[in-house]
């Protein structure tokens, strides 16, 4: 997996102070994408998991991690993303995990494969759905277009229904 970027600290990619990992590669090619360069699986540098985990461990202000892209949950990236989240939680067990995906939670659940199901079990908040330029709304918190949802993934799984987070 390649990494399109990493922020040591951010407050604009989820609630609270968070580290943000941008993975490379996205199959969606949404018109108006804010990370157009990250759509290529060849963009960026090789992902050095231990280097990023060390940065996270060295920063006591962080309350969570956000995984964005590109597309973290595409079949090409999801396995490494799950391993990364699990390794982060070993050193920061109370870390809150946000993930941005162009896939809806319904699409992810319908894959019904082991690695995607593991990913959903590790993610606390999923901002789901492709960016739709015609629905772009700069007044929305933590999302780019009005079709995208901010979901409490664990409640969605446990209650078997869509549970959105109102912000």
Secondary structure, 3 states (H helix, E strand, C coil): CEEEEEEEEECCCCCCCEEEEEECCCCCCCCCCCCHHHHCCCCCEECCHHHHHHHHHCCCCCCEEEEECCCCCCCCCHHHHHHHHHHHHHHCCCCEEEEEECCCHHHHHHHCCHHHHHHHHHCCEEEECCCCHHHECCCCCCCCECCCEEEEHHHHHHHCCCCECCC
